[in-house]
Amino acid sequence: MQFNPLTDNELIQQYLKGSDDALRNLIERHKRKIFSTIYLLVKNRDLADDLFQDTFIKVINTLRGGNYQEEGKFLPWVLRIAHNLVIDYFRKQKRMQMVHDTEEYSIMDTLRLTDDNVEDKMVQDQILNQVKLLIDELPEDQRDVVIMRHYKDMSFKEIAETTNVSINTALGRMRYALINLRKIIEDKKLMLEK
């Protein structure tokens, strides 16, 4: 391995000016530490490879987006990204746990075997239409996040990549959307009471 005397920050600046070699040097310099950290957490080589790649996709997107602010702290920043991706992975796995039938519990007990009656269906459709009208009143960036999250079932990571913003920005837009929806609902209640 060839020694590169440039600092992480200098390599980042070169990468931002178009040098893919600078990025390769940066990855090569830290890959063993980052991969080992991920592997120790997930204990699966294929999964660690996937999460390592996801980490650097996020790093590249952040650098290209001009959102990197951690001057002189590149490795801790990347390790934080990797750690957060591992946490996201385990959260997703926890939500998707398989449920098996036992003597005490059957999945069939939780399923509704009868269709909703016509009146219930009409009320549900009316509520969904009203919610869509409320969402339409949101600013476009907030409306898009709500639609992607609740109607297209996208993760905040997918929303961030689709809209070319950070995950924190996507989360913030969702937060403001919920605040604004509450305000819209309150305003409509006040109008109805008058």
C-alpha positions as CSV (number, residue, x, y, z in Angstrom):
1,M,0.0,0.0,0.0
2,Q,1.4,3.4,-1.0
3,F,1.6,6.0,1.8
4,N,-0.3,9.2,1.0
5,P,1.0,12.2,3.0
6,L,-2.2,14.3,2.5
7,T,-4.6,14.7,5.4
8,D,-8.2,13.4,5.2
9,N,-9.4,17.0,4.7
10,E,-7.0,17.6,1.8
11,L,-8.1,14.4,0.2
12,I,-11.8,15.5,0.6
13,Q,-11.0,18.8,-1.0
14,Q,-9.3,17.0,-3.9
15,Y,-12.2,14.7,-4.3
16,L,-14.6,17.6,-4.4
17,K,-12.5,19.1,-7.2
18,G,-13.0,16.0,-9.2
19,S,-10.3,13.5,-8.1
20,D,-11.7,10.0,-7.7
21,D,-8.2,8.9,-6.7
22,A,-8.5,11.1,-3.6
23,L,-11.7,9.3,-2.6
24,R,-10.0,5.9,-3.3
25,N,-7.1,6.9,-1.0
26,L,-9.5,8.0,1.7
27,I,-11.5,4.8,1.6
28,E,-8.3,2.7,1.5
29,R,-6.8,4.6,4.5
30,H,-9.8,3.9,6.7
31,K,-11.6,0.8,5.3
32,R,-10.1,-1.8,7.7
33,K,-11.2,0.2,10.8
34,I,-14.6,1.0,9.4
35,F,-15.3,-2.5,8.1
36,S,-14.1,-4.1,11.4
37,T,-16.4,-1.8,13.4
38,I,-19.4,-2.8,11.3
39,Y,-18.4,-6.5,11.3
40,L,-18.1,-6.6,15.1
41,L,-21.6,-5.2,15.4
42,V,-23.4,-7.4,12.8
43,K,-21.1,-10.6,12.9
44,N,-21.9,-11.4,9.3
45,R,-19.4,-10.7,6.5
46,D,-22.0,-10.2,3.6
47,L,-24.1,-7.9,5.7
48,A,-21.0,-6.0,6.8
49,D,-20.0,-5.6,3.2
50,D,-23.4,-4.2,2.3
51,L,-23.4,-1.8,5.2
52,F,-19.9,-0.7,4.4
53,Q,-21.0,0.1,0.9
54,D,-24.1,1.9,2.2
55,T,-21.9,3.9,4.5
56,F,-19.7,5.2,1.7
57,I,-22.7,5.9,-0.6
58,K,-23.9,8.1,2.2
59,V,-20.4,9.7,2.7
60,I,-20.2,10.4,-1.1
61,N,-23.7,11.9,-1.2
62,T,-23.0,14.1,1.8
63,L,-19.6,15.3,0.4
64,R,-21.1,16.0,-3.1
65,G,-24.1,17.8,-1.5
66,G,-21.7,20.1,0.3
67,N,-23.0,19.1,3.7
68,Y,-19.8,17.8,5.2
69,Q,-18.9,20.0,8.2
70,E,-16.6,17.8,10.3
71,E,-13.2,19.3,9.4
72,G,-10.4,17.1,10.8
73,K,-12.8,14.5,12.1
74,F,-13.5,12.4,9.0
75,L,-13.0,8.9,10.6
76,P,-15.3,9.5,13.6
77,W,-17.9,11.0,11.3
78,V,-17.8,8.0,9.0
79,L,-17.9,5.6,12.0
80,R,-21.0,7.5,13.3
81,I,-22.7,7.0,9.9
82,A,-21.8,3.3,9.8
83,H,-23.1,2.9,13.4
84,N,-26.4,4.6,12.6
85,L,-26.8,2.4,9.5
86,V,-26.3,-0.7,11.6
87,I,-28.9,0.5,14.1
88,D,-31.3,1.2,11.2
89,Y,-30.8,-2.3,9.9
90,F,-31.5,-3.9,13.3
91,R,-34.6,-1.7,13.8
92,K,-35.9,-2.8,10.4
93,Q,-35.2,-6.4,11.3
94,K,-37.0,-6.1,14.6
95,R,-40.1,-4.7,12.9
96,M,-40.1,-7.6,10.4
97,Q,-39.8,-10.4,12.9
98,M,-41.6,-13.6,11.9
99,V,-44.5,-14.8,14.0
100,H,-45.2,-18.5,14.2
101,D,-48.3,-20.3,15.4
102,T,-48.1,-22.0,18.8
103,E,-50.7,-23.9,20.8
104,E,-51.6,-20.7,22.7
105,Y,-51.5,-18.4,19.7
106,S,-52.6,-18.6,16.1
107,I,-52.1,-15.8,13.5
108,M,-55.6,-16.7,12.2
109,D,-57.1,-15.4,15.4
110,T,-55.9,-11.9,14.6
111,L,-57.2,-11.8,11.0
112,R,-60.6,-10.3,10.4
113,L,-62.5,-12.9,8.4
114,T,-65.5,-10.8,7.6
115,D,-65.6,-7.8,5.3
116,D,-66.4,-4.4,6.5
117,N,-70.0,-3.5,5.9
118,V,-70.8,-0.9,3.3
119,E,-71.3,1.9,5.9
120,D,-67.9,1.3,7.5
121,K,-66.3,1.3,4.1
122,M,-67.9,4.6,3.1
123,V,-66.8,6.3,6.4
124,Q,-63.3,5.0,5.9
125,D,-63.2,6.3,2.4
126,Q,-64.5,9.7,3.5
127,I,-61.8,10.0,6.2
128,L,-59.1,9.1,3.7
129,N,-60.3,11.7,1.3
130,Q,-60.4,14.3,4.0
131,V,-56.8,13.4,5.0
132,K,-55.7,13.7,1.4
133,L,-57.2,17.2,1.2
134,L,-55.4,18.2,4.4
135,I,-52.1,16.9,3.0
136,D,-52.7,18.9,-0.2
137,E,-52.6,22.1,1.9
138,L,-49.0,21.5,3.1
139,P,-46.0,23.1,1.4
140,E,-44.8,20.9,-1.4
141,D,-41.6,19.6,0.3
142,Q,-43.6,18.6,3.4
143,R,-46.4,17.1,1.3
144,D,-43.9,15.0,-0.7
145,V,-42.3,13.5,2.4
146,V,-45.7,12.6,3.9
147,I,-46.8,10.9,0.6
148,M,-43.6,9.0,0.2
149,R,-43.6,7.9,3.9
150,H,-47.2,7.0,4.4
151,Y,-48.5,6.2,0.9
152,K,-45.4,4.8,-0.7
153,D,-44.1,3.2,2.5
154,M,-40.5,4.6,1.9
155,S,-37.9,4.8,4.6
156,F,-36.4,8.1,5.5
157,K,-33.2,7.0,3.9
158,E,-35.0,6.3,0.6
159,I,-36.9,9.7,0.9
160,A,-33.6,11.5,1.5
161,E,-32.0,9.9,-1.5
162,T,-35.0,10.5,-3.7
163,T,-35.3,14.2,-2.8
164,N,-31.5,14.8,-2.6
165,V,-31.5,15.9,1.0
166,S,-30.0,14.6,4.2
167,I,-32.0,12.2,6.4
168,N,-32.2,14.9,9.0
169,T,-33.8,17.3,6.5
170,A,-36.3,14.6,5.5
171,L,-37.1,13.9,9.2
172,G,-37.4,17.7,9.8
173,R,-39.8,18.1,6.9
174,M,-42.0,15.2,8.3
175,R,-41.9,16.9,11.7
176,Y,-43.0,20.2,10.3
177,A,-45.7,18.5,8.1
178,L,-47.2,16.9,11.3
179,I,-47.1,20.3,13.1
180,N,-48.7,22.0,10.1
181,L,-51.4,19.3,9.8
182,R,-52.3,19.8,13.4
183,K,-52.5,23.5,12.9
184,I,-54.6,23.1,9.7
185,I,-57.0,20.7,11.6
186,E,-57.2,23.2,14.6
187,D,-58.0,26.1,12.2
188,K,-60.7,24.1,10.5
189,K,-62.2,23.2,13.9
190,L,-62.3,26.9,14.8
191,M,-63.9,27.8,11.5
192,L,-66.6,25.2,12.0
193,E,-67.3,26.4,15.6
194,K,-67.9,30.0,14.4
